[in-house]
Amino acid sequence: MRIFEACGIYLEFNSSAVSGKTQVYCLIGDPVDHSLSPAIQNTAFRSAGMDAVYVPFRVRRKELKDAIRGLRAIGVRGFNVTTPHKSHVMRHLDKLDPTAREIGSVNTVVASENGMLTGYNTDGIGAVKALQDAGAPLNKTALLFGAGGASRAIAHALARHSKSIRLVNRTQSKARELERRLRRKYRIDVSHHALLRTRLRNLIEEADIIINGSAMGMDGRADLPIEENWLNRDQWVMDIVYRPPETRLLNLAGLAGARTLNGLDMLVSQGACSFELWTGRAAVIAEMRHAVARESLAFAHAKNS
Ligand SMILES: NC(=O)c1ccc[n+]([C@@H]2O[C@H](COP(=O)([O-])OP(=O)(O)OC[C@H]3O[C@@H](n4cnc5c(N)ncnc54)[C@H](OP(=O)(O)O)[C@@H]3O)[C@@H](O)[C@H]2O)c1
């Protein structure tokens, strides 16, 4: 076994096992040096006993088109896409899954045997699957913060299960547009609301599931303007932010006795969906979760030292 460092990510390789037959998968984005996806996917390949490897590549905006041509040329079997390419990548693909097209964001690309590239979005199904696996009752009222790429994906996935969805976003026009699309497509009870502290209390108290799909609470950004006594023990609270893994929202939810899921739960779940799209095999979630927890801890130590 050899430890290989790529863009700050430590990959464990049995180097003799990497050969001309090894299947290559990758991540493209900028930055990628602290991504947890290599830990997740390489663990999944290893657990499945596959001769495959997953490598992160930093791709600048102006190099996206060339990068996709290069990935086609060398025959990668699939790749993940992260910031800032999730929407721009769509114009360079051959096919789009209808939901990814509707959301306007792709995070997973599958290459077929004949080299055809198809784009999917696993953020929404990943978040919903994490909630389902934890036992959350999805057929109730959900409150979703955010209307960016990840929130739109989650809203579409939730709309297949929820009784009603309340959307809250800083830029109201984006929440309004999401509301319009959800209502047209799923014919469910959906409404949008301003991100105003005075309005949030009622919305939070009435929700069964609360999801922060926005960047609020991320390292260095403003927190959600809510209080502990607005939350209760019958609720489920998910924060998709994973840096830090324990956000203020999750902290308050824990104090209120609510059940919580963090951004790492979703990250593993959406990664498992990518793995399954690429390989057709079930992912070994427990090992992926273990790997991501270890990497996340290493990142936090490195940051604080
Ligand atoms: N756990 C996972 O697997 C996973 C997957 C994907 C993303 N994420 C995380 O989810 C978050 C959102 O990602 P994204 O791809 O949806 O990003 P995005 O498309 O850029 O959207 C960002 C969202 O956050 C809101 N926002 C940003 N700064 C804010 C602030 N200071 N106050 C209030 N609202 C603010 C934006 O509101 P406006 O519309 O008003 O700008 C928008 O709704 C990021 O933290 C990302 O790391 C996690």
The ligand as a MOL file (V3000), in Angstrom:
LIG
                    3D

  0  0  0     0  0            999 V3000
M  V30 BEGIN CTAB
M  V30 COUNTS 48 52 0 0 0
M  V30 BEGIN ATOM
M  V30 1 N -23.4940 18.3040 1.7240 0
M  V30 2 C -23.4800 18.2460 0.4150 0
M  V30 3 O -23.4220 17.1540 -0.1850 0
M  V30 4 C -23.5610 19.5060 -0.3860 0
M  V30 5 C -23.8150 19.4470 -1.7820 0
M  V30 6 C -23.9050 20.6430 -2.4840 0
M  V30 7 C -23.7320 21.8470 -1.8250 0
M  V30 8 N -23.4710 21.8580 -0.4940 0 CHG=1
M  V30 9 C -23.3050 23.1160 0.2490 0
M  V30 10 O -24.5460 23.8130 0.1360 0
M  V30 11 C -24.3580 25.2130 0.1380 0
M  V30 12 C -25.0550 25.8200 -1.0810 0
M  V30 13 O -24.4970 25.2820 -2.2680 0
M  V30 14 P -25.0930 25.6570 -3.7220 0
M  V30 15 O -24.3590 24.8200 -4.6730 0
M  V30 16 O -26.5800 25.6390 -3.7160 0 CHG=-1
M  V30 17 O -24.6020 27.1720 -3.8590 0
M  V30 18 P -25.2680 28.3610 -4.7110 0
M  V30 19 O -25.9330 27.8300 -5.9400 0
M  V30 20 O -24.2240 29.4040 -4.8390 0
M  V30 21 O -26.4300 28.9250 -3.7570 0
M  V30 22 C -26.1070 29.5520 -2.5410 0
M  V30 23 C -27.3750 29.7460 -1.7190 0
M  V30 24 O -27.0130 30.2810 -0.4370 0
M  V30 25 C -27.6070 31.5700 -0.2560 0
M  V30 26 N -26.6750 32.4420 0.4540 0
M  V30 27 C -25.3350 32.5580 0.2420 0
M  V30 28 N -24.8000 33.4440 1.1100 0
M  V30 29 C -25.8360 33.8910 1.8860 0
M  V30 30 C -25.9230 34.8130 2.9590 0
M  V30 31 N -24.8470 35.4570 3.4230 0
M  V30 32 N -27.1350 35.0300 3.5200 0
M  V30 33 C -28.2300 34.3820 3.0580 0
M  V30 34 N -28.2150 33.4990 2.0440 0
M  V30 35 C -27.0240 33.2470 1.4630 0
M  V30 36 C -27.9110 32.0510 -1.6660 0
M  V30 37 O -28.9220 33.0380 -1.6020 0
M  V30 38 P -29.1550 34.0530 -2.8460 0
M  V30 39 O -29.9830 33.2860 -3.8360 0
M  V30 40 O -29.8430 35.2010 -2.2450 0
M  V30 41 O -27.7790 34.3960 -3.3860 0
M  V30 42 C -28.3520 30.7460 -2.3350 0
M  V30 43 O -29.6650 30.3950 -1.9610 0
M  V30 44 C -22.8300 25.4050 0.1610 0
M  V30 45 O -22.4570 25.5910 1.5000 0
M  V30 46 C -22.2950 24.0710 -0.3480 0
M  V30 47 O -20.9920 23.7780 0.1490 0
M  V30 48 C -23.3870 20.7200 0.2480 0
M  V30 END ATOM
M  V30 BEGIN BOND
M  V30 1 1 1 2
M  V30 2 2 2 3
M  V30 3 1 2 4
M  V30 4 1 4 5
M  V30 5 2 4 48
M  V30 6 2 5 6
M  V30 7 1 6 7
M  V30 8 2 7 8
M  V30 9 1 8 9
M  V30 10 1 8 48
M  V30 11 1 9 10
M  V30 12 1 9 46
M  V30 13 1 10 11
M  V30 14 1 11 12
M  V30 15 1 11 44
M  V30 16 1 12 13
M  V30 17 1 13 14
M  V30 18 2 14 15
M  V30 19 1 14 16
M  V30 20 1 14 17
M  V30 21 1 17 18
M  V30 22 2 18 19
M  V30 23 1 18 20
M  V30 24 1 18 21
M  V30 25 1 21 22
M  V30 26 1 22 23
M  V30 27 1 23 24
M  V30 28 1 23 42
M  V30 29 1 24 25
M  V30 30 1 25 26
M  V30 31 1 25 36
M  V30 32 1 26 27
M  V30 33 1 26 35
M  V30 34 2 27 28
M  V30 35 1 28 29
M  V30 36 1 29 30
M  V30 37 2 29 35
M  V30 38 1 30 31
M  V30 39 2 30 32
M  V30 40 1 32 33
M  V30 41 2 33 34
M  V30 42 1 34 35
M  V30 43 1 36 37
M  V30 44 1 36 42
M  V30 45 1 37 38
M  V30 46 2 38 39
M  V30 47 1 38 40
M  V30 48 1 38 41
M  V30 49 1 42 43
M  V30 50 1 44 45
M  V30 51 1 44 46
M  V30 52 1 46 47
M  V30 END BOND
M  V30 END CTAB
M  END
